[in-house]
């Protein structure tokens, strides 16, 4: 009996130390409990400030008002149209960035001459805010859908290309040298070794970039938009309908979370051998 108690105490001590260990493993229940705890604390603070009257309802609606407004919006066809337009703009801008950024990034990470041509100007341009390009975009592309897609594209492309170049450079040179030893040509080494080796990191990079695409949505929909979640948020701001603003922000967050979880699932599904793949 004493031995069992001692073993139980050791197990509890190890679990407790693992909780604060650097990169220590924790159980799924502990992980989920942390998420629930943070959510409860945030809702509690929000409820105290709003229901307690510490903040004017015009500036901070109660959780009940937001939930009620969310239910109203779910029954509104205009709301679903706005959701669809925002998904289209984010998806189109992200895909366009991928179509150009991934090949150029692989090129820059593979060949030094391509790095010299592509990386320095990209390093310079990536620090320019996408909002600064809006006047030029309106001159070049008008105020239609392409203008909004281009804003998201600009916000994603330069970061994506540089990150893909880093992913490509991080592939072990030993793998390439081994392929040469086995008789592979330069293009075979790229096709059969380099690209497959960088795919797991590339998936994580795309997961980060799609998050940035969603953050640029409201900025993109400042370009003479008449639909979209960003447009609905700005319209609600004019009339101080903060409950609608909260609904728009929460929906954008949920859509972003859905895309993030989709990429995380694909990473686990396609690369199950990687330890810690999420």
QUIMOJO-V434904 format. One record per residue. RES is the residue in one letter. PHI is phi as a letter, one per 30 degrees, with the letter a starting at -180 (NA if undefined). Layout:
res=RES phi=PHI
res=RES phi=PHI
This chain:
res=X phi=NA
res=X phi=d
res=X phi=d
res=X phi=d
res=X phi=d
res=X phi=d
res=X phi=d
res=X phi=d
res=X phi=d
res=X phi=d
res=X phi=d
res=X phi=d
res=X phi=d
res=X phi=d
res=X phi=d
res=X phi=d
res=X phi=d
res=X phi=d
res=X phi=d
res=X phi=c
res=X phi=d
res=X phi=d
res=X phi=h
res=X phi=d
res=X phi=d
res=X phi=b
res=X phi=d
res=X phi=d
res=X phi=d
res=X phi=d
res=X phi=d
res=X phi=d
res=X phi=d
res=X phi=d
res=X phi=d
res=X phi=d
res=X phi=d
res=X phi=d
res=X phi=d
res=X phi=d
res=X phi=d
res=X phi=d
res=X phi=d
res=X phi=d
res=X phi=d
res=X phi=d
res=X phi=d
res=X phi=d
res=X phi=d
res=X phi=d
res=X phi=d
res=X phi=d
res=X phi=i
res=X phi=d
res=X phi=b
res=X phi=e
res=X phi=e
res=X phi=d
res=X phi=c
res=X phi=b
res=X phi=d
res=X phi=d
res=X phi=e
res=X phi=d
res=X phi=d
res=X phi=d
res=X phi=d
res=X phi=d
res=X phi=d
res=X phi=d
res=X phi=d
res=X phi=d
res=X phi=d
res=X phi=d
res=X phi=c
res=X phi=c
res=X phi=d
res=X phi=d
res=X phi=e
res=X phi=d
res=X phi=d
res=X phi=d
res=X phi=d
res=X phi=d
res=X phi=d
res=X phi=d
res=X phi=d
res=X phi=d
res=X phi=d
res=X phi=d
res=X phi=d
res=X phi=d
res=X phi=d
res=X phi=d
res=X phi=d
res=X phi=d
res=X phi=d
res=X phi=d
res=X phi=d
res=X phi=c
res=X phi=d
res=X phi=d
res=X phi=d
res=X phi=d
res=X phi=d
res=X phi=d
res=X phi=d
res=X phi=d
res=X phi=d
res=X phi=c
res=X phi=c
res=X phi=d
res=X phi=d
res=X phi=d
res=X phi=e
res=X phi=d
res=X phi=d
res=X phi=c
res=X phi=d
res=X phi=e
res=X phi=d
res=X phi=d
res=X phi=e
res=X phi=d
res=X phi=d
res=X phi=d
res=X phi=d
res=X phi=d
res=X phi=d
res=X phi=d
res=X phi=d
res=X phi=d
res=X phi=d
res=X phi=e
res=X phi=e
res=X phi=d
res=X phi=d
res=X phi=d
res=X phi=d
res=X phi=d
res=X phi=c
res=X phi=i
res=X phi=b
res=X phi=d
res=X phi=d
res=X phi=d
res=X phi=d
res=X phi=d
res=X phi=d
res=X phi=d
res=X phi=e
res=X phi=d
res=X phi=e
res=X phi=d
res=X phi=d
res=X phi=c
res=X phi=e
res=X phi=d
res=X phi=d
res=X phi=d
res=X phi=d
res=X phi=d
res=X phi=d
res=X phi=d
res=X phi=d
res=X phi=d
res=X phi=e
res=X phi=d
res=X phi=d
res=X phi=d
res=X phi=d
res=X phi=e
res=X phi=d
res=X phi=d
res=X phi=d
res=X phi=d
res=X phi=d
res=X phi=d
res=X phi=d
res=X phi=d
res=X phi=d
res=X phi=d
res=X phi=j
res=X phi=d
res=X phi=d
res=X phi=d
res=X phi=d
res=X phi=d
res=X phi=d
res=X phi=d
res=X phi=d
res=X phi=c
res=X phi=c
res=X phi=d
res=X phi=d
res=X phi=e
res=X phi=d
res=X phi=d
res=X phi=e
res=X phi=d
res=X phi=d
res=X phi=d
res=X phi=d
res=X phi=d
res=X phi=d
res=X phi=d
res=X phi=d
res=X phi=d
res=X phi=d
res=X phi=d
res=X phi=d
res=X phi=d
res=X phi=e
res=X phi=d
res=X phi=d
res=X phi=d
res=X phi=d
res=X phi=d
res=X phi=d
res=X phi=d
res=X phi=d
res=X phi=d
res=X phi=d
res=X phi=h
res=X phi=d
res=X phi=b
res=X phi=a
res=X phi=j
res=X phi=d
res=X phi=d
res=X phi=d
res=X phi=d
res=X phi=d
res=X phi=d
res=X phi=d
res=X phi=d
res=X phi=d
res=X phi=d
res=X phi=c
res=X phi=h
res=X phi=d
res=X phi=d
res=X phi=d
res=X phi=d
res=X phi=d
res=X phi=d
res=X phi=d
res=X phi=d
res=X phi=d
res=X phi=d
res=X phi=d
res=X phi=d
res=X phi=d
res=X phi=d
res=X phi=d
res=X phi=d
res=X phi=d
res=X phi=d
res=X phi=d
res=X phi=d
res=X phi=d
res=X phi=d
res=X phi=d
res=X phi=d
res=X phi=d
res=X phi=d
res=X phi=d
res=X phi=d
res=X phi=d
res=X phi=d
res=X phi=b
res=X phi=d
res=X phi=d
res=X phi=d
res=X phi=d
res=X phi=i
res=X phi=d
res=X phi=b
